[in-house]
Amino acid sequence: MSYFLKANKNLITYSLIFLLVIPIFGINFVLSFVGNILILLFLIPLLLLLLVFMGFNFYKSKINTCDNCGSINLGISEYCINCGGDLKNVSKNKLNKKPGESTIEIKAEEIK
């Protein structure tokens, strides 16, 4: 019997606490407490997803693409990190352009 008490000490402790909480506070308290914990377990991942989405949109607005070399620069620097080109007059956020608008069409010619 003493081995059972040593092995299940936490189970016995939590059972006694639960049996004391129900008569004192009532079953309504226990149900609302468990319900609030379950709501938090579902809402915390949604909150984290919202924070990631907001961070992504923040950094997306800070992206500049160099007109000379096409490299992507973050921040509000005045010159390109790769080629040193001027970034003052660069249009913001060229990542929203359709691929067909920035693709160069090349015609193949036979060399004689």
Buried (B, 14 or more C-beta within 10 A) or exposed (E): EEEEEEEEEEEEEEEEEEEEBEEEEEEEEEEEEEEEEEEEEEEEEEEEEEEEEEEEEEEEEEBBBBBEEEEEBEEEEEEBBEEEBEBEEBEEEBEEEEEEEEEEEEEEEEEE
